[in-house]
Amino acid sequence: MDSAGATHELLDWCREGRIGFSVGFDPTEAVRAAICDLAEDRWIAALDQDDSERRNGQVAELTDRLVLTG
């Protein structure tokens, strides 16, 4: 879903129903800075639907580096 669907109510409903989801949004300067500051060992291979590693994608968790209130 895009940012229009990124409400706590909808995401909580998906999570409670064990429905997988992904939310995209335009990164702010704080998000861009957090991405650039991540150490290389924080990145892991993204997975395809069959759980095989994607050749062209990596993911990293950075919520511990952002203020996510509101």
QUIWO-V217720 format. One record per residue. N is the residue number from 0. RES is the residue in three letters. NEAR is the number of other ideal C-beta (glycine too) atoms within 8 Angstrom. D_CENTER is the distance of its C-alpha to the mean C-alpha in Angstrom with 1 decimal. Layout:
n=N res=RES near=NEAR d_center=D_CENTER
n=N res=RES near=NEAR d_center=D_CENTER
This chain:
n=0 res=MET near=9 d_center=12.1
n=1 res=ASP near=8 d_center=12.2
n=2 res=SER near=8 d_center=12.3
n=3 res=ALA near=5 d_center=15.7
n=4 res=GLY near=8 d_center=14.5
n=5 res=ALA near=10 d_center=12.0
n=6 res=THR near=6 d_center=14.8
n=7 res=HIS near=5 d_center=14.9
n=8 res=GLU near=6 d_center=17.8
n=9 res=LEU near=10 d_center=16.2
n=10 res=LEU near=11 d_center=13.0
n=11 res=ASP near=8 d_center=15.5
n=12 res=TRP near=9 d_center=17.7
n=13 res=CYS near=10 d_center=15.3
n=14 res=ARG near=8 d_center=14.4
n=15 res=GLU near=6 d_center=18.2
n=16 res=GLY near=6 d_center=19.1
n=17 res=ARG near=5 d_center=16.9
n=18 res=ILE near=7 d_center=15.4
n=19 res=GLY near=5 d_center=12.3
n=20 res=PHE near=7 d_center=10.0
n=21 res=SER near=5 d_center=7.1
n=22 res=VAL near=10 d_center=7.0
n=23 res=GLY near=6 d_center=7.6
n=24 res=PHE near=7 d_center=9.5
n=25 res=ASP near=4 d_center=11.9
n=26 res=PRO near=6 d_center=11.1
n=27 res=THR near=6 d_center=13.9
n=28 res=GLU near=5 d_center=16.1
n=29 res=ALA near=8 d_center=14.7
n=30 res=VAL near=10 d_center=11.2
n=31 res=ARG near=9 d_center=13.1
n=32 res=ALA near=8 d_center=15.3
n=33 res=ALA near=11 d_center=12.8
n=34 res=ILE near=10 d_center=11.4
n=35 res=CYS near=6 d_center=15.1
n=36 res=ASP near=6 d_center=16.2
n=37 res=LEU near=11 d_center=14.2
n=38 res=ALA near=4 d_center=16.8
n=39 res=GLU near=5 d_center=16.9
n=40 res=ASP near=4 d_center=17.0
n=41 res=ARG near=8 d_center=13.5
n=42 res=TRP near=8 d_center=12.2
n=43 res=ILE near=6 d_center=12.7
n=44 res=ALA near=8 d_center=13.4
n=45 res=ALA near=9 d_center=11.2
n=46 res=LEU near=8 d_center=13.3
n=47 res=ASP near=8 d_center=15.3
n=48 res=GLN near=4 d_center=16.4
n=49 res=ASP near=4 d_center=19.3
n=50 res=ASP near=5 d_center=17.3
n=51 res=SER near=6 d_center=18.7
n=52 res=GLU near=7 d_center=17.0
n=53 res=ARG near=9 d_center=16.2
n=54 res=ARG near=4 d_center=18.4
n=55 res=ASN near=3 d_center=16.4
n=56 res=GLY near=7 d_center=12.8
n=57 res=GLN near=7 d_center=11.0
n=58 res=VAL near=8 d_center=7.8
n=59 res=ALA near=9 d_center=7.8
n=60 res=GLU near=6 d_center=7.0
n=61 res=LEU near=11 d_center=8.3
n=62 res=THR near=6 d_center=8.6
n=63 res=ASP near=5 d_center=12.2
n=64 res=ARG near=7 d_center=12.9
n=65 res=LEU near=9 d_center=12.3
n=66 res=VAL near=4 d_center=14.5
n=67 res=LEU near=5 d_center=12.6
n=68 res=THR near=3 d_center=15.9
n=69 res=GLY near=2 d_center=16.9
